[in-house]
Amino acid sequence: MITFFIALAVLILGYFVYGKLVEKVFGIDPQRPTPAITMADGVDYVPMKPWRIFLIQFLNIAGVGPIIGAIMGAQFGTASFLWIVLGSIFAGAVHDYLAGMISLRDKGASLPEIHGTYLGNGAKQVMRAFTIILMILVGVVFVNTPATLLNANFTQGWNPYIWIIIILVYYLIATLLPIDKLIGKIYPIFGILLLGMAVAIFVAFLIYKPEIPELWSGMQNRHPDATNNPIFPMMFISIACGAISGFHATQSPLMARCMVNEKQGRPIFYGAMITEGIVALIWAAAAAYFFGPDSVVDVTGKSGAAIVGIIANTWFTPVIATITILGVISAAVTSGDTALRSARLIIADFMHFDQKPIKNRLIVAVPMFVVTAAILVYSISDAKGFQVIWRYFAWANQVLATVTLWAISVYLAKNKGKLWYLITLIPALFMTMVTGCFLFVAKAADGGLGSILPRPVGYGIGAAFTVLGLVLFVSFLKKNQKALS
């Protein structure tokens, strides 16, 4: 377990060292009025206490990503620990912090508006549609997963549509109500529950002392189907929210509209991502034991959701196991509703549609929920429907993170100079390679073209996309050299 404790220490250190550097690069102004003060509307622009915003942000971005994603990523071996740590510190937290702070400086602008400002109007139009589709897919995933867990653990024999309808109705209510009326009141409680769940597993480590692979034992691919699942790029798609996630940057504007001081940005944005990385690390370490030869339970072929139940019921008393499963359910539910709330705001922003009147919120939300329900019906009725949706959700999530990193790199080049754009340019290049390679390396069953292309060709195409991105960025720097100097 030495690797686990070192990784945990590095994550915490990353917040205080690299997080402070990123904050310095951005250049906060504690005296600058925030949108929560200058644009307060009692619905979306509502001042809240920083500890409450942190817990809401943490819960919004967490979902089941750092749990299910980390569990499935642990199949790849100790390389998953490295990606969770390095990805969280140098990519995910930087991405979340700078996206959130840019939004804060721009009246709480939604993510596609930020893309448009720094990547051009064409990019804005494309990313508006892309982000709304992703938010709906998030809503679908985070209805299906908690409904399945609730049915499997508490109401066996129920028609699955009962829980789906209940959750969808709740989502609609949460999407429409002012942010401080429901989300602001109960989400901090669920955030504490999610943190408590991770602490419980950490305590289980200390009690049971499970054999967890060490980094120096080798980083060989331990995936049961390693031939079709190379670590690069498959692991980097599987572990999304536990290292970097485009979904996070769609949630940051929600909290940017509630902050009252720019100095709150590092704990709320950078800190929430590091906290999520810690949760992902804990779940990945637990899963690594259950995937290993010393496991007391065979988890071969089990889904991530099923493994959550196995870990909880193996290590905990029935009461704590139930609380743990409920924590996973609440994490999913409380990300699904904010995803759809974010979609409402994105649509309202580009339509310039005032969201203070409840009827205006309904006009935007109802068609969106109809589409969500239709996709849900497909995911339930087709045995492979949910798997297909999950694959494209995971890939689209990382594509969104990649585009956002490119937009932030342009922002830094325009506003900060001195090569500070490298702190996002390097992650942008890496994630471009990941997402590009996935399309051409992953097999057809995983949503890619790897079944018809030799793997070296797939990697070559991914590399070509990455080089093209770098060429375009260098061209931008040369074109704007005078303005940037």
Residue pairs with C-beta under 8 A, 6 or more apart in sequence:
1 205
1 209
1 210
1 212
1 285
2 214
3 78
3 81
3 212
3 213
3 214
3 215
3 216
4 81
4 205
4 212
4 281
4 285
7 81
7 82
7 84
7 85
7 281
8 278
8 281
10 85
10 89
11 85
11 88
11 89
11 274
11 277
11 278
11 281
12 274
12 278
14 85
14 88
14 89
14 90
14 93
14 274
15 89
15 93
15 270
15 271
15 274
18 89
18 90
18 93
18 94
19 93
19 97
19 266
19 270
19 271
19 274
20 266
21 423
22 93
22 94
22 97
22 98
22 266
22 270
22 423
23 97
23 265
23 266
23 270
25 412
25 416
25 420
25 423
26 97
26 98
26 101
26 265
26 416
27 416
28 101
28 262
28 263
28 265
29 262
30 261
30 262
30 263
32 105
32 262
34 104
34 256
34 259
34 260
34 261
34 262
35 45
35 104
35 107
35 108
35 256
35 257
36 45
36 46
36 47
36 48
36 257
36 258
36 259
36 260
37 47
37 260
39 45
39 107
39 108
39 257
40 46
40 47
41 355
41 356
42 178
42 356
43 178
43 179
43 355
43 356
43 361
44 108
44 178
44 179
44 254
44 257
44 345
44 355
45 108
45 257
45 258
46 178
46 179
46 180
46 184
46 257
46 258
47 258
47 260
48 56
48 180
48 184
48 258
48 259
50 259
50 260
50 261
50 264
50 267
50 268
51 188
52 184
52 188
53 255
53 258
53 259
53 264
53 268
54 267
54 268
54 271
54 272
55 187
55 188
55 191
55 192
56 183
56 184
56 187
56 188
56 191
56 255
57 251
57 252
57 255
57 268
57 269
57 272
58 191
58 194
58 195
58 272
58 275
58 276
59 187
59 188
59 190
59 191
59 194
59 330
59 331
59 334
59 335
60 187
60 251
60 254
60 255
60 334
60 335
60 338
61 96
61 241
61 245
61 247
61 248
61 251
61 272
61 273
61 276
61 335
62 194
62 241
62 276
62 279
62 331
62 335
63 138
63 142
63 241
63 247
63 331
63 332
63 334
63 335
63 336
64 141
64 142
64 145
64 304
64 305
64 328
64 331
64 332
64 335
65 240
65 241
65 242
65 245
65 247
65 276
65 280
65 335
66 241
66 242
66 276
66 277
66 279
66 280
66 283
67 279
67 280
67 283
67 304
67 308
67 328
67 331
68 145
68 304
68 305
68 308
69 238
69 239
69 240
69 241
69 242
69 280
69 304
69 394
70 80
70 84
70 239
70 242
70 279
70 280
70 281
70 283
70 284
70 287
71 283
71 284
71 286
71 287
71 304
71 307
71 308
72 238
72 239
72 287
72 304
73 80
73 83
73 84
73 235
73 238
73 239
73 242
73 284
74 80
74 283
74 284
74 285
74 287
74 288
74 291
75 222
75 223
75 224
75 229
75 238
75 287
75 291
76 221
76 222
76 223
76 229
76 231
76 234
76 235
76 238
77 213
77 218
77 219
77 220
77 221
77 222
77 223
77 231
77 288
78 213
78 214
78 215
78 217
78 218
78 219
78 288
79 219
79 221
79 231
79 235
80 235
80 239
80 284
80 288
81 215
81 281
81 284
81 285
82 215
82 219
83 235
83 236
83 239
83 243
84 239
84 242
84 243
84 277
84 280
84 281
84 284
85 277
85 281
86 243
87 236
87 239
87 242
87 243
87 244
87 277
88 242
88 243
88 244
88 273
88 274
88 276
88 277
88 280
89 274
89 277
90 423
90 426
90 427
91 243
91 244
91 401
91 405
91 427
91 430
91 431
92 243
92 244
92 245
92 248
92 273
92 276
92 277
92 401
93 269
93 270
93 273
93 274
93 277
94 270
94 423
94 424
94 427
95 244
95 248
95 249
95 273
95 401
95 404
95 405
95 408
95 424
95 427
96 248
96 249
96 252
96 269
96 270
96 272
96 273
97 265
97 266
97 269
97 270
97 273
98 408
98 411
98 412
98 424
99 111
99 114
99 248
99 249
99 252
99 269
99 404
99 408
100 249
100 252
100 253
100 255
100 256
100 265
100 268
100 269
101 256
101 262
101 265
101 269
102 109
102 114
102 408
102 411
103 109
103 110
103 111
103 114
103 252
103 253
103 256
104 256
104 259
104 262
104 265
106 113
106 114
106 117
108 253
108 256
108 257
109 117
109 253
109 349
110 250
110 253
110 342
110 345
110 346
110 349
111 127
111 131
111 249
111 250
111 252
111 253
111 346
111 400
111 404
112 124
112 127
112 128
112 131
112 346
112 349
112 350
113 124
113 349
113 350
114 404
114 407
115 123
115 124
115 127
115 403
115 404
115 407
116 123
116 124
116 125
116 127
117 124
117 407
117 411
118 407
118 408
118 410
118 411
118 414
119 127
119 403
119 406
119 407
119 410
123 403
123 407
127 400
127 403
128 346
128 350
130 396
130 399
130 400
131 250
131 343
131 346
131 400
132 343
132 346
132 347
132 368
133 396
134 246
134 247
134 250
134 393
134 396
134 397
134 400
135 250
135 339
135 340
135 342
135 343
135 346
136 339
136 340
136 343
136 368
136 371
136 372
136 375
137 375
137 389
137 392
137 393
137 396
138 247
138 335
138 336
138 339
138 393
138 397
139 171
139 336
139 337
139 339
139 340
139 343
139 372
140 372
140 375
140 376
140 379
140 389
140 393
141 332
141 336
141 386
141 389
141 390
141 393
142 332
142 333
142 335
142 336
142 339
143 164
143 167
143 168
143 171
143 336
143 372
143 376
144 164
144 376
144 379
144 380
144 386
144 389
145 305
145 332
146 163
146 167
146 328
146 329
146 330
146 332
146 333
146 336
147 160
147 163
147 164
147 167
148 160
148 305
149 305
149 308
149 309
149 325
149 328
149 329
149 332
150 163
150 329
151 158
151 160
151 163
152 305
152 309
153 309
153 322
153 325
155 162
155 163
160 380
161 380
164 376
164 380
167 333
167 336
168 369
168 372
168 373
168 376
170 333
170 337
171 336
171 337
171 340
171 369
172 365
172 369
173 182
174 182
174 183
174 337
174 338
174 341
175 337
175 340
175 341
175 344
175 361
175 365
176 358
176 361
176 362
176 365
177 183
179 254
179 257
179 258
179 341
180 258
183 334
183 337
183 338
183 341
184 258
187 334
190 327
190 330
190 331
190 334
193 323
193 326
193 327
193 330
194 279
194 327
194 330
194 331
195 275
195 279
196 323
196 327
197 323
197 324
197 327
197 328
198 278
198 279
198 282
198 283
200 316
200 320
200 323
200 324
201 282
201 283
201 286
201 311
201 315
201 324
202 282
204 286
204 315
204 316
205 282
205 285
205 286
208 315
210 286
210 289
210 294
211 289
211 292
211 294
212 285
212 288
212 289
212 292
213 222
213 288
213 292
219 231
221 229
221 230
221 231
222 291
223 229
223 231
223 234
224 300
228 443
228 446
228 450
230 441
230 455
232 434
232 437
233 433
233 434
233 435
233 437
233 438
233 441
233 442
233 462
234 438
234 441
234 442
234 446
236 243
236 398
236 431
236 434
237 394
237 395
237 398
237 434
237 435
237 438
237 442
238 394
239 280
239 284
240 247
240 394
240 397
240 398
241 247
241 248
241 276
241 280
241 397
242 276
242 277
242 279
242 280
242 281
242 283
242 284
243 277
243 280
244 398
244 401
244 427
244 431
245 397
245 398
245 401
246 396
246 397
246 398
246 399
246 400
246 401
246 402
246 403
246 404
247 335
247 339
247 397
247 400
248 273
248 401
249 400
249 401
249 404
250 339
250 342
250 346
250 400
251 338
251 339
251 342
252 269
253 342
253 345
254 338
254 341
254 342
254 345
255 268
255 269
259 265
259 268
286 311
286 315
287 307
287 311
289 295
290 297
290 299
290 307
290 310
290 311
290 314
291 299
296 314
297 310
297 314
299 306
299 307
299 310
302 310
305 328
308 324
308 325
308 328
309 321
309 325
311 324
312 320
312 321
312 322
312 324
312 325
313 321
316 324
340 365
340 368
340 369
340 372
343 368
344 355
344 361
344 364
344 365
344 368
345 355
347 353
347 364
347 368
348 354
348 355
348 360
348 364
351 364
353 360
353 363
353 364
354 360
355 361
355 364
375 389
378 385
378 389
379 385
379 386
379 389
380 386
388 447
391 446
391 447
392 447
395 435
395 438
395 439
395 447
398 431
398 434
398 435
398 438
399 435
401 431
402 428
402 431
402 432
402 434
402 435
405 424
405 425
405 427
405 428
405 431
406 428
406 432
406 469
406 473
408 424
409 421
409 424
409 425
409 428
409 473
410 421
410 473
410 476
412 420
412 421
412 423
412 424
413 421
413 476
413 477
413 480
413 484
414 480
414 483
414 484
417 484
417 485
425 473
428 469
429 466
429 469
429 470
432 465
432 466
432 469
433 462
433 463
433 465
433 466
434 462
436 461
436 462
436 463
436 464
436 465
436 466
437 458
437 459
437 461
437 462
437 463
438 447
438 448
438 462
439 448
439 449
439 458
439 461
439 462
440 448
440 449
440 450
440 453
440 457
440 458
440 459
440 461
440 462
441 448
441 450
441 453
441 455
441 458
441 459
441 462
442 448
442 449
442 450
443 450
443 451
444 450
444 451
444 452
445 451
448 458
449 458
450 458
453 461
477 484
